[in-house]
């Protein structure tokens, strides 16, 4: 019995400092991780271009990154070979990365979108073949409400890898409507009538003025490109009004021919 107690005390004396050191490293590391995360968040919030969601994401990475280092330091304090632990973590991370390759690419694209901010919530955008108003942007997906009020959810990898057109950055947009005028009609008169009709459309800006230019010429006649400038937020409505106005002019010219 006495020998067992002596062995127990010897064991406690041997590992007591390691245990106390490990606990100290864990406590200090936990406090340091919290401080690092809060400091990172506070510093990033001073940068106006960085989205609040990205701020939280980067702060979490710093926080858990410090905790991972603390965990490795604690294991080292207890005599665990950390090189093998790091190798296991690396292999596990590689396997997870290969399994979630598409998801991680969307995550990386989401970070780039939040960092460079080519558009913001509320902007009217054209993302590839999809057009609509941005309703939400998270780390993995972008949410649009289309012109038909359909919610479209796009993976961020597709958004970042395609052409992004932001229709809300500039206050004005140029709208265009094409129409065919046959050869048997008075072309100068048609051009003047189309220009005047475009200028009279509600919502069309007076400066720069509306124009009607020959876009293509073929056996059927001359295709005029009628262009005008309008406010970005009403571009779709004014484009429809311009199309109807041009159609009425073409119909009047046909009747008069």
C-alpha positions in Angstrom: 0.0 0.0 0.0 2.8 2.4 0.9 4.6 1.6 -2.3 1.4 2.4 -4.3 1.0 5.7 -2.6 4.6 6.6 -3.3 4.1 5.7 -6.9 0.9 7.8 -7.0 2.6 10.8 -5.5 5.6 10.4 -7.9 3.2 10.3 -10.8 1.4 13.4 -9.6 4.7 15.2 -9.0 5.8 14.3 -12.5 2.7 15.5 -14.4 1.4 18.2 -12.0 3.5 20.9 -13.7 2.4 19.7 -17.2 -1.3 19.7 -16.1 -1.0 23.2 -14.5 0.9 24.4 -17.6 -1.7 23.0 -19.9 -4.5 24.6 -18.0 -2.7 27.9 -17.9 -2.1 27.8 -21.7 -5.7 26.9 -22.3 -7.1 29.7 -20.2 -4.7 32.3 -21.6 -5.2 31.0 -25.1 -9.0 31.2 -24.7 -8.8 34.8 -23.6 -6.3 35.6 -26.3 -8.6 34.1 -29.0 -11.5 36.2 -27.8 -9.4 39.3 -27.8 -8.0 38.6 -31.2 -11.4 38.0 -32.7 -12.9 41.2 -31.2 -9.9 43.3 -32.2 -10.1 42.0 -35.8 -13.8 42.8 -35.9 -13.2 46.3 -34.5 -10.5 47.0 -37.0 -12.3 45.7 -40.0 -15.5 47.6 -39.2 -13.4 50.8 -39.7 -13.0 49.9 -43.4 -16.2 51.0 -45.2 -15.8 48.7 -48.2 -15.8 45.5 -46.1 -19.3 44.1 -45.6 -20.5 43.4 -42.0 -21.0 39.7 -42.9 -17.4 39.4 -44.1 -16.2 41.2 -40.9 -17.9 38.5 -38.8 -16.6 35.7 -41.0 -13.0 36.9 -40.8 -13.2 37.6 -37.1 -14.4 34.0 -36.6 -11.5 32.7 -38.7 -9.0 34.6 -36.5 -10.8 33.4 -33.3 -10.8 29.7 -34.2 -7.4 29.9 -35.7 -6.0 31.0 -32.4 -7.9 28.3 -30.6 -6.4 25.7 -32.9 -2.9 26.9 -32.1 -3.8 26.8 -28.4 -5.0 23.2 -28.7 -1.7 22.2 -30.4 0.2 24.0 -27.7 -1.7 22.2 -24.9 -1.1 18.8 -26.6 2.6 19.7 -26.8 2.6 20.5 -23.1 1.4 17.0 -22.4 4.1 15.4 -24.5 2.0 14.6 -27.6 3.9 14.7 -30.9 2.2 17.7 -32.5 3.8 17.0 -35.9 1.6 13.9 -36.3 -1.5 15.8 -35.1 -0.9 18.5 -37.6 -0.4 15.9 -40.3 -3.7 14.3 -39.4 -5.5 17.6 -39.5 -3.9 18.4 -42.8 -5.0 15.2 -44.4 -8.5 15.6 -42.9 -8.7 19.1 -44.3 -7.5 18.0 -47.7 -10.2 15.2 -47.8 -12.9 17.6 -46.7 -11.7 20.2 -49.2 -11.9 17.6 -52.1 -15.3 16.5 -51.0 -16.7 20.0 -50.7 -14.8 21.5 -53.6 -17.9 23.2 -55.1 -19.1 24.5 -51.8 -15.7 25.9 -50.9 -15.5 27.6 -54.3 -18.8 29.3 -53.6 -17.5 30.3 -50.2 -14.3 31.8 -51.7 -16.4 33.6 -54.3 -18.7 34.9 -51.6 -15.7 36.3 -49.8 -14.6 38.1 -53.0 -18.1 39.5 -53.6 -18.3 40.8 -50.0 -14.8 42.2 -50.2 -14.9 44.0 -53.6 -18.7 44.6 -53.5 -19.5 44.9 -57.3 -23.2 45.3 -56.2 -25.1 45.9 -53.0 -28.5 44.8 -51.7 -31.2 46.7 -53.6 -29.2 47.1 -56.8 -30.6 46.1 -60.2 -28.1 43.8 -61.8 -27.6 41.5 -64.7 -25.7 38.3 -63.6 -25.1 36.2 -66.6 -28.5 35.5 -68.1 -30.4 36.5 -64.9 -31.6 40.0 -64.3 -33.2 41.3 -61.1 -32.9 43.2 -57.9 -30.4 41.9 -55.3 -32.3 40.9 -52.1 -29.6 39.1 -50.2 -26.0 38.1 -50.4 -24.5 35.6 -48.1 -21.3 33.5 -48.0 -22.6 30.9 -50.5 -25.4 32.3 -52.5 -26.8 35.5 -54.1 -30.6 36.1 -54.0 -32.3 38.0 -56.8 -35.9 39.0 -57.4 -36.5 38.9 -61.1 -38.6 41.3 -63.1 -41.4 38.7 -62.8 -41.0 38.8 -59.0 -39.5 35.3 -59.0 -36.8 34.6 -56.4 -33.6 33.4 -58.1 -30.9 31.9 -55.9 -27.5 31.8 -57.6 -24.3 30.1 -56.3 -21.6 32.7 -55.7 -19.1 30.7 -57.8 -21.3 31.2 -60.8 -21.9 34.9 -60.0 -18.2 35.7 -59.5 -17.1 33.7 -62.6 -19.6 35.4 -65.0 -20.0 38.9 -66.3 -21.6 41.2 -63.7 -23.6 44.2 -64.9 -24.7 46.7 -62.2 -27.6 48.8 -63.7 -27.9 50.9 -60.5 -24.4 52.4 -60.3 -25.0 55.2 -62.8 -28.1 57.4 -62.4 -29.0 57.2 -66.1 -29.1 54.3 -68.7 -29.4 54.4 -72.4 -32.4 52.3 -73.7 -32.7 51.1 -77.3 -35.5 49.9 -79.5 -35.0 48.6 -83.1 -37.6 48.9 -85.9 -37.6 48.1 -89.6 -38.7 50.7 -92.2 -39.3 49.3 -95.7 -37.8 50.9 -98.8 -41.1 52.0 -100.1 -41.4 54.6 -97.3 -39.9 58.0 -96.9 -36.8 57.2 -94.9 -35.8 60.8 -93.8 -39.4 61.4 -92.7 -39.4 58.1 -90.8 -36.2 59.0 -89.1 -37.5 62.4 -88.0 -40.8 60.8 -86.8 -39.0 58.2 -84.8 -36.7 60.7 -83.2 -39.7 63.0 -82.3 -41.7 60.1 -80.9 -38.8 59.0 -78.7 -38.4 62.5 -77.4 -42.1 62.7 -76.4 -42.0 59.5 -74.4 -42.6 60.2 -70.7 -39.4 59.6 -68.7 -37.0 60.1 -71.6 -34.3 62.7 -70.8 -34.1 65.8 -73.0 -30.3 65.9 -72.7 -28.7 64.1 -74.4 -31.5 64.0 -77.0 -33.1 60.9 -78.4 -31.7 59.6 -81.7 -32.7 57.3 -84.5 -29.7 55.9 -86.4 -29.5 53.3 -89.2 -28.4 50.1 -87.6 -28.6 47.6 -90.5 -29.5 47.9 -94.2 -30.8 44.9 -96.2 -33.3 44.0 -98.9 -36.2 44.4 -96.6 -35.4 48.0 -95.7 -33.5 50.0 -93.1 -33.5 48.9 -89.4 -33.4 52.0 -87.2 -31.9 51.9 -83.8 -34.0 54.4 -81.6 -32.0 55.3 -78.5 -32.8 57.5 -75.5 -31.6 58.2 -72.0 -33.7 57.7 -68.9 -33.3 57.2 -65.1 -32.0 53.8 -64.1 -34.8 52.9 -61.8 -37.5 53.3 -64.5 -35.5 51.9 -67.4 -37.8 48.9 -68.0 -41.0 51.0 -67.9 -39.7 53.6 -70.2 -38.3 51.0 -72.6 -41.8 49.5 -73.0 -43.3 53.0 -73.5 -40.6 53.7 -76.1 -41.3 50.4 -77.9 -45.0 51.2 -78.2 -44.3 54.8 -79.4 -42.0 53.4 -82.1 -44.5 50.8 -83.1 -47.2 53.5 -83.5 -44.9 55.6 -85.7 -44.1 52.5 -87.9 -47.8 51.8 -88.2 -48.6 55.4 -89.2 -45.9 55.3 -91.8 -47.2 52.1 -93.2 -50.7 53.5 -93.5 -49.5 56.6 -95.2 -47.3 54.7 -97.7 
